[in-house]
Amino acid sequence: MHDSHNGRDATTALEPRQQVLNDGTLRIAVVSPPMLPVPPATYAGTERVVAALVDELHQRGHQVTLFAPADSVTSVELVPTVEQSLWSRQYRGDLGSYMNLTLAKVWEERARFDIIHSHVETLGFLFARLCPTPVVTTLHGRLDHSGLPELLEEFSDIPLVAISESQRRWSPHANWVATIHHGLPLDRLPFLDGGGSYLAFVGRVAPEKGVAEAIELARRTKIPLRMAAKVYDPLEHEHFAQVVQPAIDEGIVTFLGELGSPERDALYAGAVATVMLGAWPEPFGLVAIESMATGTPVIARRAGGPTETIEHNVTGFLVDDLTEAELAVRRVGEVSRAAVRKHVIERFLPGRMVDAYEAVYRRLIAPRADSVTERRAGAIRALPVSTLASAGVRA
């Protein structure tokens, strides 16, 4: 008898899977986008989470294979998807072909794995529907625009993980198997138990990130703003010229560009507060948990993921406008920076994240293993009694 999904013999397909489940280890493929290496050299979101995920899975003894650009650096098996990460070589064109190339490489290797964990957003949906190996997709972006609600409705059969309750709230009927907040090795970040001398902004120079609002807050409070931000596409360059450069000329802003981890972490640690004032609802917002891990409170717009990661008056402040943000700056000294650090590290380390993902993996693998077992049992029941007896099986 053959497995109808992939033509492999049912006995052959079943026995390795039972062994993997019994000894507690899994064969896991983790699929990262082709734009940046894992981990990224400077600031990024998805790739940093992927790096933390594969490291923790590897430490737990799982057989992990990372599908990512060849310039990635990892302790697990790496299957290169492109020779060099696209943005590292200044590629700014359409990403669709490279996403498809990534998925094609995973498809070639699909039979090796118990579970495939995709981080290539909605471009992996059709792959997930057709792949005979279970696929779970973590969505990292905003899901309420550009036809995404309709797409989620169409692909209501594929398993999805949200990174916040806010992110998933517009598609309640999608196949959400879990909401799993990100985890990073935050205990490695520096800590300064004292007030800083500036406000910090980390992210992209884009209107939705609250760049203009951060600059205006600095102007109103007379506290300088240090910005570690990337400027990639033409719209970001335009926003920089219109909003950031005049503030630099005015002496309000020190622009640092993109920073590597040590410099960025030091920026957080030395700040009065980190500001996230964009009206755009961040699906999660790694900036918030990183800043809090250094003990620096976060002043954020009350929208999106930060409403789930920041505790108002405890680890930072959630505000509705600039007037409230000014009040938060005046009160930020009342917050214990040591308590901020302790609180966030307890909630957002990789171990907690991977506990949740392991539970998802096993839940998705179990039905397939049960299905193979049932097909094998059906084949045995269909054999002649004489054959069963000769094999020592009782009917």
Phi and psi in degrees as a GROMACS rama.xvg file:
@    title "Ramachandran Plot"
@    xaxis  label "Phi"
@    yaxis  label "Psi"
@TYPE xy
-117.794  147.55  HIS-2
-65.6896  122.297  ASP-3
-68.101  -16.6416  SER-4
-77.3029  -42.2732  HIS-5
-137.487  7.32765  ASN-6
79.7601  0.0528217  GLY-7
-80.0301  152.626  ARG-8
-62.2938  134.636  ASP-9
-61.7341  -38.0272  ALA-10
-64.6362  -44.2541  THR-11
-62.7371  -39.3248  THR-12
-70.2655  -31.9485  ALA-13
-78.2825  -45.5134  LEU-14
-63.0645  -45.8733  GLU-15
-61.3372  -37.2365  PRO-16
-65.7159  -41.6447  ARG-17
-62.2873  -39.7221  GLN-18
-64.3085  -42.9639  GLN-19
-61.7837  -45.6283  VAL-20
-66.1932  -37.0978  LEU-21
-69.6703  -38.3061  ASN-22
-89.8433  4.39793  ASP-23
84.3906  -1.59346  GLY-24
-105.679  153.679  THR-25
-126.253  155.658  LEU-26
-100.485  108.493  ARG-27
-120.064  127.896  ILE-28
-99.8416  128.975  ALA-29
-114.968  124.077  VAL-30
-109.971  117.188  VAL-31
-107.131  152.631  SER-32
-64.1198  161.547  PRO-33
-87.3179  2.65466  PRO-34
-75.6465  -38.1521  MET-35
-134.4  154.226  LEU-36
-72.7093  165.711  PRO-37
-115.129  118.255  VAL-38
-76.7567  161.555  PRO-39
-75.3993  151.822  PRO-40
-72.2057  -33.5329  ALA-41
-122.194  -153.149  THR-42
-76.8617  136.914  TYR-43
-163.031  167.462  ALA-44
-104.967  -70.8353  GLY-45
-53.5864  -47.7527  THR-46
-66.167  -30.5199  GLU-47
-72.0939  -37.5058  ARG-48
-67.7232  -41.835  VAL-49
-59.8993  -42.719  VAL-50
-60.291  -45.1705  ALA-51
-64.6112  -38.8929  ALA-52
-63.6344  -51.4789  LEU-53
-68.3964  -34.4242  VAL-54
-62.9855  -45.6392  ASP-55
-69.1146  -40.2267  GLU-56
-61.8775  -41.4373  LEU-57
-63.7994  -43.3705  HIS-58
-62.2876  -26.269  GLN-59
-85.8443  1.32018  ARG-60
94.4668  2.80247  GLY-61
-73.0944  152.661  HIS-62
-89.0086  100.796  GLN-63
-107.057  133.813  VAL-64
-120.539  125.313  THR-65
-102.358  122.816  LEU-66
-96.6183  109.537  PHE-67
-160.952  170.56  ALA-68
-57.2015  152.343  PRO-69
-64.9773  -20.7611  ALA-70
-86.943  13.0002  ASP-71
-73.3018  153.386  SER-72
-125.181  116.019  VAL-73
-149.026  157.009  THR-74
-89.3978  -3.62072  SER-75
-103.784  174.419  VAL-76
-62.435  131.487  GLU-77
-113.05  124.531  LEU-78
-105.422  108.575  VAL-79
-66.2576  134.418  PRO-80
-99.5267  -33.0432  THR-81
-138.574  155.335  VAL-82
-66.5873  -32.1718  GLU-83
-146.505  138.178  GLN-84
-54.8579  139.868  SER-85
-61.9172  -47.1194  LEU-86
-73.1932  -22.4628  TRP-87
-68.1303  -25.8607  SER-88
-104.391  22.331  ARG-89
65.9083  23.3135  GLN-90
-72.681  130.336  TYR-91
-129.012  16.9539  ARG-92
-87.1468  -164.766  GLY-93
-65.6378  141.01  ASP-94
-97.6377  -10.4083  LEU-95
-55.406  -46.4206  GLY-96
-63.1853  -39.1721  SER-97
-73.2428  -31.4055  TYR-98
-65.0086  -43.3634  MET-99
-64.8624  -37.471  ASN-100
-62.1284  -42.7623  LEU-101
-57.4787  -48.878  THR-102
-66.7331  -33.664  LEU-103
-63.3313  -38.695  ALA-104
-68.145  -36.1745  LYS-105
-67.2853  -40.8596  VAL-106
-58.8064  -40.0728  TRP-107
-60.5945  -29.6868  GLU-108
-105.586  5.57179  GLU-109
-56.0408  -34.3828  ARG-110
-70.113  -13.425  ALA-111
-78.0954  -11.4367  ARG-112
-117.436  152.751  PHE-113
-83.3968  -31.9992  ASP-114
-150.423  144.164  ILE-115
-117.094  127.805  ILE-116
-111.587  109.075  HIS-117
-95.5521  136.843  SER-118
-123.829  25.2018  HIS-119
-101.381  27.8222  VAL-120
59.4089  -150.25  GLU-121
-71.4341  -15.223  THR-122
-65.1032  -16.8596  LEU-123
-94.0948  6.28342  GLY-124
-63.6696  -48.5848  PHE-125
-65.0825  -39.4705  LEU-126
-55.7224  -46.7293  PHE-127
-63.6813  -36.8082  ALA-128
-68.5847  -38.5308  ARG-129
-93.2061  -18.6966  LEU-130
-69.8799  129.773  CYS-131
-69.4021  -23.0926  PRO-132
-85.1311  136.915  THR-133
-56.4247  136.147  PRO-134
-124.507  129.804  VAL-135
-116.248  137.764  VAL-136
-115.669  122.847  THR-137
-92.9933  125.616  THR-138
-97.1236  128.52  LEU-139
-106.013  -10.691  HIS-140
-107.195  -178.769  GLY-141
-75.3946  142.604  ARG-142
-122.804  17.4053  LEU-143
-111.406  18.2535  ASP-144
-147.028  174.632  HIS-145
53.7482  38.2307  SER-146
78.3817  3.52778  GLY-147
-66.7462  -38.3665  LEU-148
-57.7219  -40.7335  PRO-149
-67.5414  -37.526  GLU-150
-65.7035  -42.0176  LEU-151
-64.413  -34.6693  LEU-152
-67.3268  -40.7455  GLU-153
-65.2557  -40.1081  GLU-154
-100.034  45.3793  PHE-155
-72.3364  -2.88222  SER-156
-89.8067  -19.2585  ASP-157
-91.4448  142.335  ILE-158
-72.3434  132.91  PRO-159
-127.878  146.919  LEU-160
-117.229  130.462  VAL-161
-95.3829  153.8  ALA-162
-99.3687  -2.55854  ILE-163
-162.332  158.482  SER-164
-66.5471  -33.8941  GLU-165
-60.0457  -42.7427  SER-166
-60.5183  -37.8505  GLN-167
-92.6133  -2.6243  ARG-168
-68.9896  -21.6079  ARG-169
-87.4729  -5.14208  TRP-170
-130.868  65.9673  SER-171
-66.4206  -18.3607  PRO-172
-98.2188  3.34698  HIS-173
-68.6031  165.176  ALA-174
-84.8628  65.8451  ASN-175
-74.0083  119.338  TRP-176
-96.4991  -14.6423  VAL-177
-172.999  157.637  ALA-178
-113.018  119.64  THR-179
-127.734  111.641  ILE-180
-66.6939  148.846  HIS-181
-64.6677  155.561  HIS-182
-132.405  141.026  GLY-183
-136.209  159.01  LEU-184
-72.8518  67.3119  PRO-185
-69.9932  -21.4064  LEU-186
-67.7634  -11.3869  ASP-187
-85.7319  -11.9248  ARG-188
-73.8503  150.649  LEU-189
-71.3769  160.472  PRO-190
-136.295  130.617  PHE-191
-122.657  116.296  LEU-192
-90.3322  69.2236  ASP-193
-172.369  154.779  GLY-194
-68.0211  146.103  GLY-195
-89.9164  -168.413  GLY-196
-123.331  6.08392  SER-197
-153.456  164.661  TYR-198
-93.5487  148.69  LEU-199
-117.778  142.812  ALA-200
-130.667  130.037  PHE-201
-131.765  130.539  VAL-202
155.95  -135.747  GLY-203
-115.615  150.855  ARG-204
-85.1602  82.6231  VAL-205
-141.083  146.371  ALA-206
-54.8452  -40.1806  PRO-207
-67.3723  -15.9306  GLU-208
-85.8273  -1.62356  LYS-209
79.1103  31.488  GLY-210
-63.6251  -49.2135  VAL-211
-62.4807  -38.7188  ALA-212
-66.7954  -39.5692  GLU-213
-63.2455  -41.4196  ALA-214
-66.1194  -41.6367  ILE-215
-65.6909  -37.2455  GLU-216
-63.3684  -41.6376  LEU-217
-62.2838  -39.4213  ALA-218
-65.7116  -43.614  ARG-219
-69.4784  -38.6015  ARG-220
-89.8469  -9.14341  THR-221
60.0145  31.2788  LYS-222
-110.281  124.336  ILE-223
-62.9845  153.402  PRO-224
-113.458  127.908  LEU-225
-107.692  126.758  ARG-226
-114.673  122.65  MET-227
-110.166  101.21  ALA-228
-146.175  153.098  ALA-229
-100.258  148.781  LYS-230
-129.392  101.787  VAL-231
-106.626  -69.9782  TYR-232
-84.7301  170.421  ASP-233
-57.6601  -37.6289  PRO-234
-64.8924  -35.8951  LEU-235
-69.5006  -39.5  GLU-236
-62.6531  -39.1286  HIS-237
-65.536  -42.3116  GLU-238
-66.0502  -36.2951  HIS-239
-61.8958  -46.9823  PHE-240
-64.0776  -37.9673  ALA-241
-82.1141  -33.0442  GLN-242
-114.482  -45.7431  VAL-243
-81.3603  -46.7772  VAL-244
-58.4719  -43.043  GLN-245
-60.7282  -34.9841  PRO-246
-71.5369  -31.8941  ALA-247
-64.9629  -46.0793  ILE-248
-62.2913  -31.19  ASP-249
-77.9927  -16.1682  GLU-250
89.2656  8.95153  GLY-251
-83.8578  -34.3328  ILE-252
-116.289  136.946  VAL-253
-109.181  117.171  THR-254
-98.1535  123.361  PHE-255
-106.076  -5.46917  LEU-256
69.0746  -159.324  GLY-257
-79.7306  135.883  GLU-258
-117.248  146.732  LEU-259
-72.6186  172.163  GLY-260
-55.8743  -48.9093  SER-261
-60.2294  -44.6206  PRO-262
-69.3181  -39.1103  GLU-263
-66.7221  -41.3565  ARG-264
-64.8714  -39.0412  ASP-265
-65.2518  -35.8814  ALA-266
-60.4899  -48.2197  LEU-267
-55.9036  -52.0845  TYR-268
-60.7577  -30.6583  ALA-269
-92.3331  4.86613  GLY-270
-90.1675  152.255  ALA-271
-62.7652  -46.169  VAL-272
-161.524  156.711  ALA-273
-100.095  136.056  THR-274
-111.327  136.594  VAL-275
-135.979  82.1996  MET-276
-106.022  10.6408  LEU-277
-69.2334  142.824  GLY-278
-73.9654  -14.9067  ALA-279
-65.0576  126.886  TRP-280
-75.2062  100.859  PRO-281
-55.9931  130.626  GLU-282
-60.5213  -35.0318  PRO-283
-140.797  -71.4631  PHE-284
98.9762  78.7381  GLY-285
-62.0875  -29.6903  LEU-286
-53.9103  -40.2377  VAL-287
-62.2924  -49.6524  ALA-288
-72.658  -30.4403  ILE-289
-67.1699  -46.3841  GLU-290
-60.3343  -46.836  SER-291
-64.5505  -29.8113  MET-292
-65.6658  -25.1058  ALA-293
-86.307  -1.22251  THR-294
93.9022  -3.85388  GLY-295
-87.4134  120.644  THR-296
-64.7202  159.835  PRO-297
-117.109  133.828  VAL-298
-106.767  111.462  ILE-299
-130.444  149.989  ALA-300
-61.3432  139.785  ARG-301
-78.3071  79.2993  ARG-302
-160.081  144.071  ALA-303
68.3317  -153.459  GLY-304
-56.3151  -37.8507  GLY-305
-57.0786  -23.3043  PRO-306
-67.8082  -15.9448  THR-307
-103.107  -13.945  GLU-308
-108.792  -24.4537  THR-309
-103.568  129.737  ILE-310
-100.15  115.553  GLU-311
-58.645  131.582  HIS-312
70.5091  3.21993  ASN-313
-117.051  -55.5053  VAL-314
-114.555  0.165558  THR-315
166.023  -157.429  GLY-316
-139.685  137.459  PHE-317
-105.492  123.121  LEU-318
-124.411  159.416  VAL-319
-105.818  -18.798  ASP-320
-159.3  -177.567  ASP-321
-69.6009  -29.2119  LEU-322
-63.8357  -44.1631  THR-323
-66.1359  -34.5522  GLU-324
-63.9565  -38.4422  ALA-325
-61.3409  -42.5841  GLU-326
-62.6198  -39.7863  LEU-327
-62.3232  -40.5958  ALA-328
-61.4561  -40.3277  VAL-329
-65.8782  -29.3538  ARG-330
-98.9251  -2.23429  ARG-331
-63.5843  -27.1243  VAL-332
-68.0419  -15.0819  GLY-333
-79.149  -11.4032  GLU-334
-88.8706  132.329  VAL-335
-76.0838  115.435  SER-336
-66.7931  -34.3932  ARG-337
-64.2298  -39.0927  ALA-338
-69.0362  -36.6103  ALA-339
-59.4619  -49.2767  VAL-340
-61.8356  -48.1208  ARG-341
-59.7421  -44.4611  LYS-342
-62.0866  -46.8231  HIS-343
-74.7035  -34.8163  VAL-344
-65.8183  -37.0834  ILE-345
-63.8254  -31.0202  GLU-346
-92.2586  -26.6985  ARG-347
-128.605  33.3317  PHE-348
-81.6779  157.225  LEU-349
-58.1111  -31.7917  PRO-350
-59.5245  -42.2305  GLY-351
-65.4532  -41.7514  ARG-352
-61.0679  -46.0183  MET-353
-71.9563  -31.0748  VAL-354
-53.9535  -45.3655  ASP-355
-68.9017  -41.0269  ALA-356
-68.0492  -37.9797  TYR-357
-58.3767  -41.9237  GLU-358
-62.321  -40.2843  ALA-359
-64.4535  -46.7174  VAL-360
-56.0384  -49.1638  TYR-361
-66.3869  -36.1636  ARG-362
-66.2559  -36.4785  ARG-363
-78.2627  -30.9125  LEU-364
-73.1932  -37.1452  ILE-365
-55.3255  -46.1853  ALA-366
-60.4874  -35.7502  PRO-367
-69.8248  -41.413  ARG-368
-62.5923  -40.8151  ALA-369
-63.4481  -38.4536  ASP-370
-64.0898  -42.637  SER-371
-64.5708  -41.1147  VAL-372
-59.9504  -43.6652  THR-373
-65.9519  -39.721  GLU-374
-65.5362  -38.4245  ARG-375
-66.462  -42.19  ARG-376
-63.4273  -38.1044  ALA-377
-63.7554  -38.1792  GLY-378
-65.4252  -39.4498  ALA-379
-65.149  -42.3773  ILE-380
-63.9179  -27.6086  ARG-381
-81.6431  -11.5699  ALA-382
-73.4996  150.713  LEU-383
-59.5613  149.124  PRO-384
-58.609  -37.2938  VAL-385
-62.9022  -37.3165  SER-386
-68.4744  -41.9314  THR-387
-62.1493  -42.4444  LEU-388
-64.7747  -41.4459  ALA-389
-66.043  -23.8465  SER-390
-91.3205  -0.538625  ALA-391
79.3291  21.0756  GLY-392
-105.438  130.766  VAL-393
-88.39  132.187  ARG-394
